[in-house]
């Protein structure tokens, strides 16, 4: 039996619905912030990642899927999304578009050849956003706020932003020199990779997985202490904008990015998730003003963020977040003979085109088996076709919850289903009888109504002549309402 490769996953059933829901929330949030979707190739020239991520990084040196294609070209499956976006920005000359900055987002699969373990797969899915063409500190705050709001919209709580600044090139150089001076006496106590990093890029030592937690790394110099005045001022502006946006954050000087093209703002976002252990980080990002020119493009200020989809879905699962996942069908159509089956095919198509979720029988089950299948599908209603009813242009409709049955003319079936499925008790789980779930909760009033007169609410008590006790402060005089105010005990027709 052929099986999936190590570090890869099949996503199906309810889990797939959760993924699609998460994607829909991401799409909706990006639309509100005016980010447009970008799709880049899954494989690119190897040089893009070797230059765009860095030869000395673990991703490039140890984890990329590299191969030579039939044309002799060196190809790499993308291990992250930023380099491909910047390549597209340069190749398509987006920097020449008068509509600046360019704000894009992506959602796709990445590939890293690492040892599969919990939370780390060889095929992974990331979503992220990039802003190219703005060095304004407000852009930094916007990217952070967008990421935070996506997590909040999904239902995660206790979101925390950890933020730091690497400063400009002058500040980075001063910090680099301080790290070399600090780590040199400890060189023999560092892992082999870090001994090489000390010469090539000492900031990468701070990201080391082997030496992480050691006193040597804990006591290393902090970037914040080497910022020049201009970098300090910029970092303060980013924090001011976050305060204005009411985004909670903590300055964490341990957050760094070892690559040379990163500067100024770097950040990570975490959520308190039981079961994640000590690492609650869901995603991170930073400003990379030097990458575009490194890939032969113009000098361009950029900032981005990326988050693992699988980790977000896992967080939602561990936190038992309720999601509006559709796990039922509106109608299951039953039949027995071939004539009824043909009409079932026709009716299924018509109702689906009218917007209903409809299923029918495909495996030759008898009626008893079809009833069981309707229950497995959580069908709200069942249509039971028989030749006699069809000859009379009728159909039996059964409420699968109350078990009540109606005989409905086929001419009004769509209207009947629409009415039945959009009224009745709300199962959205809200406490507010005026929630925006789209269901009609009713105003709950008796003879004396003062709830239906409020702006945006429609009274559905059903009594066209009920007394209104809104008194002298009546809100009934809105467009489309007929109000007969003026004296106590007047008749209110605001609900009509």
C-alpha positions in Angstrom: 0.0 0.0 0.0 1.4 3.4 -1.0 1.4 5.8 2.0 1.9 9.5 2.3 5.4 10.8 2.9 6.8 11.5 6.3 6.0 15.0 7.5 3.0 15.4 5.3 -0.7 15.2 6.2 -4.1 14.5 4.6 -6.6 17.1 5.6 -10.2 16.0 5.1 -13.6 15.7 6.7 -14.4 18.2 9.6 -10.8 19.2 9.8 -10.8 20.4 6.2 -13.9 22.5 7.0 -12.0 24.1 9.9 -9.2 24.9 7.6 -11.5 26.4 5.1 -13.2 28.5 7.8 -9.8 29.8 9.0 -9.0 30.7 5.4 -12.3 32.6 5.1 -11.6 34.6 8.2 -8.1 35.5 6.9 -9.6 36.5 3.5 -12.2 38.7 5.2 -9.6 40.4 7.5 -7.2 41.0 4.6 -10.0 42.6 2.5 -10.9 45.0 5.4 -7.2 46.1 5.5 -7.1 46.4 1.6 -4.5 43.6 1.1 -4.8 41.8 -2.2 -4.2 38.1 -2.6 -1.0 37.0 -4.3 -0.1 33.5 -5.5 3.5 32.7 -6.4 5.0 29.4 -7.7 5.6 26.5 -5.4 9.1 26.1 -6.9 11.6 28.8 -7.8 15.2 29.1 -8.9 17.4 27.9 -6.1 19.3 31.1 -6.2 16.3 33.1 -5.0 16.2 31.3 -1.6 20.0 31.1 -1.2 20.2 34.8 -1.7 16.8 35.8 -0.3 16.9 33.7 2.9 20.7 33.4 3.3 23.3 30.7 2.7 24.1 30.4 6.3 20.5 29.8 7.6 19.4 26.4 8.7 16.5 26.6 6.2 18.8 26.9 3.2 21.8 24.9 4.4 19.9 21.9 5.8 16.1 22.1 5.1 15.4 23.0 1.5 14.1 20.6 -1.1 16.6 21.1 -3.9 16.7 19.3 -7.3 17.9 19.7 -10.9 15.1 19.6 -13.4 15.3 18.1 -16.9 16.6 21.3 -18.3 19.5 21.3 -15.9 18.1 24.2 -13.8 18.6 24.2 -10.0 15.2 24.3 -8.5 14.0 24.6 -4.9 10.5 24.0 -3.4 9.7 27.2 -1.6 10.5 27.0 2.2 8.8 30.4 3.0 6.7 33.0 1.2 8.5 36.4 1.5 11.3 35.8 -1.1 8.8 34.8 -3.8 6.7 37.8 -3.1 9.7 40.1 -3.4 10.8 38.4 -6.6 7.4 38.9 -8.1 7.4 42.6 -6.9 10.7 43.2 -8.8 9.9 41.0 -11.9 6.5 42.6 -12.5 7.8 46.1 -11.7 5.2 46.7 -9.1 7.5 49.5 -7.7 6.5 51.5 -10.7 2.8 51.4 -9.8 1.6 54.8 -8.6 -0.6 53.1 -6.0 2.0 52.6 -3.3 2.6 50.8 -1.0 1.9 47.4 -2.4 0.0 45.4 0.2 -0.4 41.7 -0.5 -1.1 38.4 1.3 -0.6 34.8 0.6 -1.7 31.4 1.8 0.0 28.3 0.6 2.2 25.3 1.1 5.9 25.4 2.0 8.4 22.6 2.1 11.3 22.1 4.6 13.3 18.9 4.9 13.5 18.6 8.7 12.9 15.9 11.2 9.1 15.6 11.5 7.8 16.3 15.0 4.8 17.9 16.7 4.2 21.2 15.1 6.9 20.7 12.5 6.0 19.1 9.2 8.0 18.8 5.9 5.0 20.1 4.0 3.4 23.0 5.9 0.9 25.7 5.1 1.6 29.3 6.0 -0.4 32.5 5.5 1.3 35.8 5.6 1.3 39.5 4.5 3.8 41.8 3.0 3.9 45.6 2.6 6.4 46.8 0.0 7.1 50.5 -0.5 6.6 52.2 2.9 9.0 52.9 5.7 6.4 54.6 7.8 6.3 53.3 11.4 2.5 53.3 11.0 2.9 50.4 8.5 4.7 48.4 11.2 1.8 48.9 13.6 -0.8 48.1 10.9 0.8 44.7 10.1 1.0 43.8 13.7 -2.6 44.9 14.3 -3.8 42.9 11.3 -2.2 39.7 12.6 -3.5 40.3 16.1 -7.1 40.9 14.8 -7.0 37.7 12.7 -6.3 35.6 15.8 -9.0 37.5 17.7 -11.5 37.0 15.0 -10.8 33.3 15.0 -11.6 33.2 18.7 -8.2 32.9 20.3 -7.8 34.8 23.6 -5.0 36.4 25.6 -3.1 37.5 22.5 0.3 38.9 23.3 2.7 40.8 21.1 6.4 40.7 21.8 8.3 43.5 19.9 11.9 44.6 19.5 14.0 46.8 17.3 17.2 45.9 15.5 17.8 49.5 14.6 19.2 50.9 11.4 22.4 49.7 9.7 24.6 51.8 12.0 22.9 50.3 15.1 23.1 46.8 13.7 26.8 47.2 13.1 27.4 48.4 16.7 25.4 45.5 18.0 27.2 43.0 15.8 30.6 44.2 17.1 29.4 43.9 20.7 28.2 40.3 20.1 31.6 39.3 18.6 33.4 40.8 21.6 31.1 39.0 24.0 30.9 35.6 22.4 34.6 35.3 21.5 35.8 34.1 25.0 33.0 31.4 24.9 33.7 30.1 21.4 34.6 26.6 22.6 31.4 26.4 24.6 29.2 27.1 21.6 28.0 24.4 19.2 29.8 23.8 15.9 27.3 25.8 13.9 27.5 28.8 16.3 31.3 28.8 16.1 31.0 29.4 12.3 28.2 31.9 12.9 30.5 34.0 15.1 32.5 34.9 12.1 29.8 35.1 9.5 26.8 36.4 11.3 26.9 36.5 15.1 23.2 37.5 15.4 22.3 33.9 14.2 23.8 32.6 17.4 20.9 34.1 19.3 18.5 31.9 17.2 20.4 28.7 18.0 18.3 25.7 18.9 21.2 23.8 20.5 22.4 26.5 22.8 19.0 28.0 23.5 18.5 28.5 27.3 22.2 28.5 28.1 23.4 31.3 30.4 25.8 32.4 27.6 22.9 33.3 25.4 20.8 34.7 28.3 23.5 37.1 29.3 24.3 38.3 25.7 24.1 42.0 24.9 20.6 43.3 23.9 19.8 45.1 20.7 17.9 47.8 22.6 21.1 49.0 24.2 22.8 49.7 20.9 20.1 51.7 19.1 21.1 55.2 17.9 18.8 58.2 18.5 17.1 57.9 15.1 16.3 54.2 15.7 15.1 54.8 19.2 12.8 57.6 17.9 11.4 55.3 15.2 10.8 52.4 17.7 9.0 54.8 20.0 6.7 55.9 17.1 5.8 52.2 16.4 4.9 51.7 20.0 2.8 55.0 20.0 0.8 53.7 17.1 0.2 50.4 18.8 -1.0 52.2 21.9 -3.4 54.3 19.7 -4.7 51.0 18.1 -5.1 49.5 21.6 -2.7 46.6 20.8 -1.1 45.2 23.9 2.6 44.5 23.6 5.8 43.9 25.5 9.3 44.9 24.5 11.3 41.7 24.3 15.0 42.4 23.5 15.6 38.7 22.9 13.7 38.7 19.6 16.1 39.1 16.7 16.5 38.3 13.0 20.0 37.2 12.0 19.7 38.0 8.3 21.5 41.2 7.2 18.6 42.7 5.3 16.4 42.8 8.5 16.3 46.1 10.4 14.2 48.1 12.8 10.9 46.4 14.0 10.8 42.6 14.7 8.0 40.9 16.5 6.3 37.7 17.5 2.7 37.0 18.4 1.6 34.4 20.9 -1.6 33.2 22.5 -2.2 31.5 25.8 -3.0 28.0 24.6 -3.2 25.1 27.0 -1.3 22.2 25.5 1.3 24.1 23.6 3.8 24.0 26.4 6.2 26.9 26.8 6.2 27.8 23.1 2.9 29.6 22.4 4.2 31.6 19.4 1.8 31.5 16.5 3.7 33.7 14.1 6.2 36.5 13.6 7.6 39.0 11.3 9.7 42.1 10.9 11.0 44.9 8.6 13.4 43.9 5.8 14.4 47.0 4.0 17.5 45.4 2.4 16.0 42.4 0.7 14.6 44.0 -2.5 18.0 45.5 -3.5 19.8 42.2 -2.5 17.6 40.5 -5.2 18.6 43.1 -7.8 15.6 45.3 -7.3 15.4 48.9 -6.3 15.9 50.0 -2.7 12.5 49.3 -1.1 11.3 49.5 2.4 9.3 46.3 3.3 7.7 44.6 6.3 5.9 41.3 6.6 4.4 38.6 8.8 3.9 34.9 8.5 2.0 32.3 10.6 1.7 28.5 10.3 -1.9 27.5 9.5 -1.5 24.1 11.1 -0.5 25.7 14.4 -3.4 28.0 14.3 -5.9 25.2 13.7 -4.3 23.2 16.5 -4.6 26.2 18.9 -8.4 26.5 18.0 -8.8 22.8 18.7 -7.0 22.9 22.1 -8.9 26.0 23.2 -12.2 24.4 22.1 -13.2 27.4 20.1 -16.6 27.1 18.6 -16.7 27.8 14.9 -19.7 28.1 12.5 -18.9 24.9 10.7 -21.7 23.5 8.6 -22.1 19.9 9.6 -25.5 19.3 8.2 -27.6 19.5 5.1 -30.8 21.3 4.5 -32.6 18.5 2.7 -32.1 14.8 1.9 -34.2 13.5 -1.0 -35.3 9.9 -0.9 -36.7 7.7 -3.7 -37.4 4.0 -4.5 -37.8 3.4 -8.2 -36.0 4.7 -11.3 -38.7 7.3 -12.1 -38.4 8.8 -8.7 -34.6 8.7 -8.9 -34.7 10.8 -12.1 -36.9 13.3 -10.5 -34.6 13.3 -7.5 -31.7 14.2 -9.8 -33.7 17.1 -11.2 -34.9 18.4 -7.9 -31.5 18.1 -6.3 -30.0 20.3 -9.0 -32.8 22.9 -8.9 -32.6 23.2 -5.1 -28.8 23.5 -5.1 -29.0 26.2 -7.7 -31.5 28.0 -5.4 -28.9 28.0 -2.6 -29.9 25.0 -0.5 -27.5 22.3 0.7 -29.1 19.1 -0.7 -28.1 15.5 -0.8 -29.8 12.4 -2.3 -29.1 8.6 -2.5 -26.2 7.3 -4.6 -25.5 3.8 -3.5 -28.8 2.0 -4.0 -29.9 1.8 -0.3 -33.5 1.0 0.5 -35.7 3.5 2.3 -34.5 2.3 5.7 -30.9 2.8 4.7 -31.7 6.2 3.3 -33.3 7.3 6.6 -30.1 6.3 8.4 -28.0 8.2 5.8 -30.1 11.3 6.3 -29.4 11.0 10.1 -25.7 10.6 9.5 -25.7 13.8 7.4 -27.7 15.6 10.0 -30.4 16.4 7.4 -32.8 19.1 8.7 -35.6 18.0 6.3 -36.3 14.9 4.3 -38.2 14.9 1.0 -39.8 11.5 0.3 -40.6 11.1 -3.3 -43.2 8.6 -4.6 -44.9 8.3 -8.0 -48.4 9.2 -6.8 -47.3 12.4 -5.2 -45.3 13.4 -8.3 -48.3 12.8 -10.5 -50.2 15.3 -8.3 -47.2 17.7 -8.4 -46.7 17.2 -4.6 -44.0 15.9 -2.3 -43.9 14.8 1.3 -41.6 16.9 3.5 -40.5 15.7 6.9 -38.9 17.8 9.6 -36.1 15.4 10.8 -36.0 16.9 14.2 -39.7 17.2 15.2 -40.7 14.4 12.8 -43.7 16.4 11.6 -44.7 16.0 8.0 -46.3 18.2 5.4 -47.5 17.6 1.8 -46.2 20.5 -0.3 -46.9 21.5 -3.8 -43.7 21.2 -5.8 -44.4 24.7 -7.2 -43.9 26.3 -3.7 -41.2 23.9 -2.4 -38.4 26.5 -2.6 -40.5 29.1 -0.7 -41.5 26.5 1.9 -37.9 25.4 2.6 -36.7 29.0 2.7 -39.4 29.9 5.2 -38.8 26.8 7.4 -35.0 27.0 7.4 -34.8 30.7 8.2 -37.2 30.8 11.1 -37.5 29.1 14.4 -35.2 28.6 17.3 -31.7 30.0 16.9 -28.8 27.6 17.5 -26.1 30.2 17.1 -25.3 30.0 20.9 -25.7 33.8 21.5 -27.4 35.3 24.5 -28.5 38.5 22.7 -32.0 38.1 21.3 -31.1 40.8 18.8 -27.9 39.2 17.5 -26.9 39.5 13.9 -26.9 35.7 13.2 -29.7 36.3 10.7 -32.3 34.3 12.6 -35.6 35.8 13.8 -35.5 35.6 17.6 -38.7 37.6 18.1 -39.0 40.6 20.4 -40.3 38.7 23.4 -42.9 41.3 24.2 -46.4 40.8 25.3 -49.0 43.6 25.1 -46.8 46.5 26.1 -43.8 46.7 23.7 -40.8 49.0 24.0 -38.2 46.8 22.4 -39.2 47.0 18.8 -39.0 50.8 18.6 -35.3 50.9 19.0 -33.1 51.7 16.0 -32.2 48.6 13.9 -34.6 46.3 15.6 -37.9 45.0 14.2 -40.7 44.0 16.5 -42.1 40.7 15.6 -44.6 40.2 18.5 -47.3 39.7 15.9 -49.8 42.2 17.3 -50.3 45.0 14.9 -52.3 47.0 17.5 -50.2 46.4 20.7 -49.7 49.3 23.1 -46.4 51.1 23.0 -45.2 52.5 26.3 -42.3 54.4 24.8 -44.0 57.6 26.1 -42.5 61.0 25.1 -39.2 59.5 24.1 -40.3 57.6 21.1 -37.9 56.3 18.4 -40.7 55.1 16.1 -40.4 58.0 13.6 -37.8 56.4 11.4 -38.1 56.0 7.7 -40.7 53.4 6.8 -42.5 53.6 10.2 -45.9 55.0 10.9 -46.1 56.6 14.3 -49.2 58.0 16.1 -47.4 59.5 19.1 -48.8 62.4 21.1 -50.6 61.0 24.0 -50.3 58.1 26.5 -51.8 54.9 25.3 -51.5 55.6 21.6 -51.3 52.8 19.2 -47.8 52.1 17.7 -47.4 50.7 14.2 -43.6 50.9 14.1 -43.3 47.2 13.6 -45.2 47.1 10.4 
